[in-house]
Structures are given as C-alpha cells and as structure tokens.
Amino acid sequence: MKKTSIILFLIFTLAINLSSQQREIEFEEYDLENGLHVILHQDDSTPIVAVSVFYHVGSKNEQADRTGFAHFFEHLMFEGTKNIPTGEYHKIVSSNGGANNATTDFDRTYYYEILPSNQLALGLWLESERMLHLKIDSTGVETQRKVVKEERKQRLDNRPYGSLLEETFKRAYLKHPYNWTPIGSTQYIDMATIDEFNDFYKHFYVPNNAVLTISGDIDIDEAKELIEQYFADIPKGTEEIKYPNITEPAKTEEVRDTVYDNVQLPMVLMSYPIPSKTNSESYAIDMLTTLLSGGQSARIYKQLVDKEQKAVFAGSVPLALEDSGQFIVYAISNMGVDGMDLEKSLQAEIDKVKSELIPDREFQKLQNQIESRITNSNSTVAGLAGALPSYYVFYGGTDLINQELEKYLSVTREDIKNVANKYLESNGRVVLYYLPKSEEKL
Amino acid sequence: MKKIMFILFLVIAFSITAQVDRSKMPDAGPAPEINIGDYESFELDNGLKVFVVENNKLPRVVFSLILHREPIMENENIGYISIAGQLLRTGTTTRPKDQLDEEVDYIGGTLSTSSTSVYAYSLKKHSEKILELMADVVLNPAFNKDELDKLKKQTISGIKAGEDEPGAIAANVRKALLYGKDHPYGEIQTVETTESVSLDMCKDYYNTYFHPNIAYMAVVGDITKDEAEELVTKYFSKWEKKDVPKPEYKEVKKPLVRKVAMVDRDNSVQSTISITYPIDLKVYTDEAIKARVMNYLLGGGASGELFQVLREEKGYTYGAYSSTNADRLIGNFTASCDARNEVTDSAVAAFIDVMTKFKSEKVSEEKLQAAKNYLTGSFSRSLESPQTVANFALNIARYNLPKDYYKTYLQKLNAVTADEVQGLAKKYVKPDKAHVLVVGKAGEVAGSLKRFSTSGKVDYYDIYGNKYDPSVSKIPAGVTVETVTDNYINAIGGKENIEKVKDKVSVIKGAVQGMEMKITISQKAPNKLFQELDAGMMKQSTIFDGTKGKQIAMGKEVQLEGNDLLETKLEATMNLFLDYKKHGITAELVGMDKVNGNDAYKVVLTLPNNNTWTQLYDVNSRLLVKQLSTKQAPQGTFTVAIEFDDYREVEGVKYPYKFSQTVGPQSMEMEVESIVVNSGLDDSMFEVK
C-alpha cells in the first residue's frame, strides 16, 4: 500500500513541478488496547533513538482560575514515580547518555528523551512509569511552584516584550481559554493544590489521551515487544476527556491598546484571527507569511527594514492552534521612529497584498522557499518524534506529514490574495503598541 | 493493510506475555558503535582549504567558509569589524542588495556573512547558483555608503534595545570585568563607537583579512568531492592571497580576591547573577576534554550540583549552570542564574558553597561514570548533523590537531579519573578569587551582597562596564529639564486641562506643636493671590493683586517689597511651570537625588533675583515630590522643605493632598480638606489698598 501511494504521489507532483518532490517519511502506527496510539519511525544513520509522549492537554484545558496549571503539572512529571525515586528522573536520563525535556503549549504537553540506541527500554520504562505511577508530594509541589514562578519572571516579567503573547491573547480571546497563555499567572500558580494535580493526572494523563512515538535506530519488532511490556498494562482512563467546546465570537470592532514596558524601542503588533491549523486555508495563510516575511527580499522586511529604515525588525507569524489562531504582524521601530509611522507602513503592505495579485516570479519564489523549507524540516530523529504525533492528533492522520509539499504547491496566487482579504480584516483585529515606560502618561 | 497489521501484532503480542519487572531499571543493550563520518579535502592554488562531507540523506548542500585570524583590538571604533562582515551581504559590484536578496530567496536559499565567516545553503539543484552568489559576495563586495549607514542605524537601535535586557547587560559587563577594556575580548560596543565607524575602516578590514590563505571551507551534503572541487575551483580560484598580520595582546589580570560588581537595573524583579573569572585553559587540549567532565559535574546541566541545589533543593531559580570555557588566548569560568530579588544573596551564597564543596570533595565513581555517559551520548547525538563532521575536519586543520583527535575523543573522555577531576576543580574552580556580578535592583539587593566582597565593598558599574560612584548619581541619557517638566505636566493632567483652571480655592489643615491651623489659599489667573492662615489666636494673611502685595499679621499691615514682592508674585502665578522663561526663571536639571528612597530628578529654578528653588520630581510617577527654598529672616537664612504626596484629581488636574513642611528642626504635616476650581472668584477679594 505504501508503495502505491508513493507512485501516485510522484505522478501527482510531477504534473505540477517537474523537480519538486518531498522525501517520504516512513512510519508504522497502531493502537494498544488501552487506547495508546503508537508511531514508529526507523532511521539507522546515527545510533540514537528518540522516545516521546505527546499528551493531548494544554493550557486551553485549564480553568480560568487555575491558569498555568498544565505547565506546572509538566514540572511535576519530572519529580518521581513508584519505582523512580524523587529527583532521579533527569539524572537517570543523563547518566545513561541521554537528553530530555518537555514543553507545554496551548493544546498539548510534550515529553521526550533522546538516548543511545541501546537504551530504548530505558526510555520506555521512564515514560511508562510516569504515565502509570506518578507520585505527587507536597515537597515537590512547593519547590516546583517556586521554580515555575521564577520561570515566569525570567521569560516574561524581566524581559523586554516578554509579555507580548500574553497581552495579545488576553485581548484576542474573551470567551475561549486561549485568553491566557501556558505560563499562566502567579496568582493562580500559587493556588494550585495537590488534589487538583491528582485529578488532572487521572483525567488527562491516560493512554487514550496520549501518543507514544519512537524515532531512530530501532528494530521495529523489538520495539513493539518492549512497548507491549511497558505500556499494555496501563489502564485506560475511566473519565470522558474534556476539551473546551467554545467558539470565540468574531470581533466587530478593532481592539487597540498600549502596553508600557521596560523597552527602549516601540513595537507595533497587529493580531488577526485565523482558523484552526487544520483548516485547508492554512497552507495559503502560511505562504502569505512567507510572502510578507520569509527572507530578506520578503515584502515587510524589504519595505520597513531595508527601504524605509523605520524598523530594526519586522515580520509576521501565523500562530495556528487547534481551535483557532492568530496571524501576528509586527515591527520594532528604529531609534526615533514613531509607532504610528510604523503601523502605517505595515498597513500599506497588508493593503497591497489584499488588492494586488502576486507577480509570477515572486510566486515562484514562494514555492521554491516552501520546497526548501520542507526538505530541511524533519531532518533529525528528535524533530520527527515531535512532528509525527502532532500530525496524528491535530490533523487526524500521521501520513499528512508526507503531503505537505503537495498541499502547498496546490495553493494559487488567487488563494493567497483571498485569505489576505478574508482574514487580514481591520475590524476583527487587536492592535497593540509596546512603548517605553518613560512615555507613560500617568 | 492496517487491519492485517494489527491482527498480526496481536498474535505476536500474545506469544510474549512475560511480565516486565517495573521496579528494576532496564539494562542497556550492547553499546552501539559510534562512527565519525569520513571527509575528503583539497586545496586551491591560492591556499583555500576545502573539506567535503558527502551525505545524501537530503537533497541539500551547505557551503561554509571560515577565516582563521587572531582577535583584533578596535579601540575607539568598536563594532567596525562586525559591521564590515555584515556589509558583505549588502550588495556586490554587479548585484545591488535588492537583487542579491531576491536571487537568494528565489532559489529558497540562505546566504549570511560575518566578519570571519560566510554561510550558504540551498537545495542540491540550486547549489551552483548559491555558490556563485557566495563567491560574488566574498570577492566583489560593493561597500556602499548607504548600506553602511543603514547598518549603523540598525546596530544602534539594537544597542538601545539591549539596554533593557538584563542578559545583554550582564554579557557586556562580564567582558569588561574578565578581560579589561584594553583586551580584544573586553571591548564593548556603544552608540558612540558605532557612530564612528567609516566605510574606509570596513574596506581596510576586508582588504587586510579576507584572503584565501587563512580561509577554510566546508562543503556538506548531497555532493561528491569531485563535484565540489569543480564548483569551488570555478568560483573561488580568482580570490587573491596575501599575508595577514598577527597582533600581540596584553596579559589579562585575574582577580586575587572576591569582588562584588553591581549593575543597578531599577525595574528588575529578578537578579541576573554571574560568578566569573579568567582561566588559562587552551582550547582543543587533553586538559580541555577533562575540564568538560569536571564542568558537567559542577554545573553542566540539570544533573549538575548547581542546578540540583539552587533549583531542585532551594527553588531559587529556573536554572543554574556553569561553563568552563577553553580558548586560544584566554578562557573563562562562569557560573550563572537568574534569581528573584528576595533570594539574590542566598543564591550567591549557594553558588559559593557548592563551588567550595565541589573542590574539597572527590566525586563518586558513580557520578563520574554518569558524567562520562552523558558526554559520550551528547557527542554521538551531535554526529547526527553532517555539519559536525565538517567542523571536526576544520578544527583539525585550523588548530593543527592530531589527525585522530576526534576519533580518540571518547577514549580520552572515558579515561578521566576522579582524582583528575578534583585536581582540575582545585585549579579552575575559584569561588574566592572571582567577580560576583549582579544585574538587578540595587536598592533591594546591593546591601546584602557586601558580605561576599573581600573588601566589604560593592562596586557599581553602568551597563557598559564603566565603574562609577553611586553616591554621585547620573542623569540617564535623553532626560532633560524639558522632558522632566513635560512629563510632570502630563502626569498632572496635561496642558489643556491645566489651562482650563481659571481660579482655585484650597483649604488646608495641619498642626504644629499641638496647635491646629487652617490655611485657605485663593488664586486667580494669571497671578492674584489671597492666603489666609488661621491658627486660633494667630491670624495672618497675604494678598497680591498682580502687581502689589501686602501682608497682614496681628493687626499690622506691611507692604511687600523687593525680594518678598518678587517671590510672592511668583508664588501667586498659576502654573509657573508652563513657561518659566516668561517669568524670567531659568530651569536646570542638575542631577539625581532620592526622596524617601525613590529616585528623583533634581531641577533648580533660578529666579530673577538669583535666589533658587530646588524641585525634585519622582522618576516613576513624574510628580513634583519635594521643593526646597531659602528664606531670609531677621534670624538669618533658613531652608524650607516641602514634600508633596497623595495627588488627587480635581476636574482633570492632579494636586497634592498631603504636604509636610520642614523648617529647620520643625516639621508640620498638612492635609488638603478641599480644592474647588473655577468658582468664579471676584477680583475684589484680591484688592490691595
């Protein structure tokens, strides 16, 4: 079956562009009886293996009065289990030649180990232990409470523009839990209790809400056997897993605000609502971003940084999340340049892409840039351990990882103009100015 | 097919039901062989050495060029070298920047330059094109004046942005502390040094150093040696060779005691702490490999002693680490973390404790083995990137390393003993001969840091590593008397609202030495005043009609004259601050001061009679918080100080509702009972007969 799809795929892409073809990433996937989804990718070019567990829970699953909870919980996952003494998790990984970490975002929490290939069983033991046997005690909770608060200070409070995402999302979302960002607020980090953590673990950290991915120098059969040994006896969750079912109402009027921060250079940010990352228009939206800010010839960069010299940096980024997203266009001004002036130039570029079709050569450039990017992506086993489950959970099919280039190449110039008109709409947006505190009028 | 697979899988699964013992950590399988990929090399006639690592996993090619030269002092033009490097990417003699940008992006490629390197990437099918562009940039840079000005402007903006970034500040000041400003590693770029950069300096740098005889190129990816040789020869053989200078340097001074350096960042909620000092550790030596093991155990990651104590045990920080950096000239040791203000001193104490203990205790065999395993794992993980193999080849050539330096790396790493680690710790870990640098809110943390300084003193540095005396506060750049005044005007409600106030009656109550008193001040624009003080037995009033004034006390009337008349007129004038000049006053921002522990700008107003009023404006609230004036009295001159507090808004303008006045040893607290504006005061009440 796989072979057929490769051939079909080749024919399809040949018809569009003689020389563009995406490297096929091969994988196997199946479910355990307890609902754990397993994805295996074999690559023996380096004797290492990445083991990851992707839990479908993020900050959007939090209560409004417990923001930062999912991320706080992620820290507790490193504390200890029935069979792993407290504080040993990191040490076991590193003393066996591995590296590990975890990240929490709006929609998911992701844990991984990268180990020498002879330590696959260790990785599976570690991840299965904390899925089955996590121990949460007050000493761990209190230490991590302090650590998480320091993390917040380091990332947001003590850093120029550090609160950018938080300030944007709290204005862009009034109903949906994207209203807050994964780091959460200190006030609620202080309120989280052990009982709440235990409930959260029981509800979300169950095999039927997780994807186990192994990528690297493995023997597939041996890996399957080990997975069975370590994960099959983990009971399926008994509760129906709750995901927010809230649609953020469309804004009818622009939200405009100023944040006074410890910054020297003003920043202007415009954030437009876009659909979920799985929406078919996402590819066109992504190409729109490349048009505006991919490379030094990209429109916003060329105009604001190079030509007008109004900005030290200017760009755009589509933050497409599971339920919906934000398309953020922003610029940081050069010394002495007024924010309003910067906004005018950004707006001019947005207006241009809405009213004029992209010239042929520029469109070809976009396609070449996308091809180059896709060829370069997923080039490491650790990268794949993160990408594969994301396709499975969010896009409803792991194999979509192999259809990216094809999807991008089917986007037309008209599509890009259409999404620009549909989504870069001033009435629905949030406009934020970051200004130096010294300019604040008290 | 998926279904069949699943059934098959179930069958297999059934056959291996043996339960695994979870209480036991699984054993490792046989260790995999770690192979460092091969490379090939060739040299062009002009001396350019090229190393090729063929890797066909993805259809892409990377060309990276490195210049091997000694560090250079830039003196008063710090920044010109890095700008020269960036200028290469801004156009060639035949390709203006717009065209170059477009050609690179058109093939989905990347091309970047610095003062000692050029990097180019593209898909294999565009590899000749990207190499052509790379060669054009290296051989024929345009050195355009407009592009230089653009880069300078951006660099200066970047420097300004960094002024608020605690990490950037710490990196700057660390350089100055470690190497001194007369060493190439200790030079700090500022707005001024950047402004001085000229096109000639950049051209001179390029002409002196951009030559193939000190250049090394790595070609990595889907390309054979023959293909690479053909392409590189085609595009780079015209590059001309030339001898390049080798400078000498001053010796770096190491701290002989522990010193504490404070950079005051008033809005910090966390301190950025570094413990740092220079070390003599040469790069790519066997000792450098051993030092890596030593450093990993102390603070190389989450298992390091520093992380375990400062984060996992104490919760002071999100992460604490150390680095023991080897270098071709002079290396450094740096341990660092970010910790909240309240535990800054505890975190410094913990650093010193952990470092001291680390020197005195021999590491256990178990921990040593764990460290070796980690570093072995990290070495083999790095081999996943074909670029690593290319870097190995380049380093062997650049530093004249034995050909098997990397092939025997793991062997050397795994031979390190616990005694050797302790020996290195004694040599390189020096908590008592170090700079303790703290970037943070001095008002909250500096006091508690004195105890770590051998001399008991905390040295203050500005964000560019210049030492200063904090008792002589500096006015921040960009702040002038005009900005202070304008900010004050905006802070109390803005010019428009202030000018709407045509008259005002304030009733103020206070007590002095147990005596209650009430002051009523009526003012009418532009400068009429009627002030009445009622302290029961004692009554006193001052009247000013715009030109003449008088004072009535205990039934006696005195016409105001001379200095008294002038100063009463100024006191009667509403909103003097809107136009000092008009009233013959010169205002000057003379420095910084503190009012109740908060920073304030000190403004001196010189009146037409040469008397002065000193005003203090709070840095954060921008409000007038204190005023000092000198009064002549029969007993001599004395200073009247009034502090203002509790500003409240009345019809769009803020007024202080609390005053405390100090005259010599006497002080008086006063509170505003009411302020009424625009009640239409009649001129008759200000008449002076």
Interface residues (C-beta under 8 A of the other chain):
Chain A: M1 S19 R23 E28 Y30 D31 S45 T46 P47 I48 K82 N83 G87 H90 K91 I92 S94 S95 N96 G97 G98 A99 I114 L115 P116 S117 N118 Q119 L120 A121 L122 L124 W125 S128 E129 H133 E142 T143 Q144 R145 K146 V147 K149 E150 E151 K153 Q154 D157 N158 R159 P160 D217 D221 K224 E225 E228 Q229 Y230 A232 D233 N262 V263 Q264 L265 G294 G295 Q296 S297 A298 K302 V305 D306 Q309 V312 I332 S333 N334 M335 R361 Q364 K365 N368 Q369 I370 E371 S372 R373 T375 N376 S379 T380 V381 K437 S438 K441 L442
Chain B: M1 K2 M5 F6 F9 I12 A13 I16 A18 Q19 V20 R22 S23 K24 M25 P26 D27 A28 G29 P30 A31 P32 E33 I34 K57 L58 P59 R60 K97 D98 D101 E102 V104 D105 Y106 I107 G108 G109 S122 L123 K125 H126 K150 K153 Q154 I156 S157 G158 K160 A161 E163 D164 E165 P166 N267 S268 V269 Q270 G301 A302 S303 Q308 R311 E312 E313 G315 Y316 T317 Y318 D338 A339 R340 Q369 A370 A371 N373 Y374 T376 G377 S378 S380 R381 L383 E384 S385 N487 N490 A491 G494 S621 R622 L623
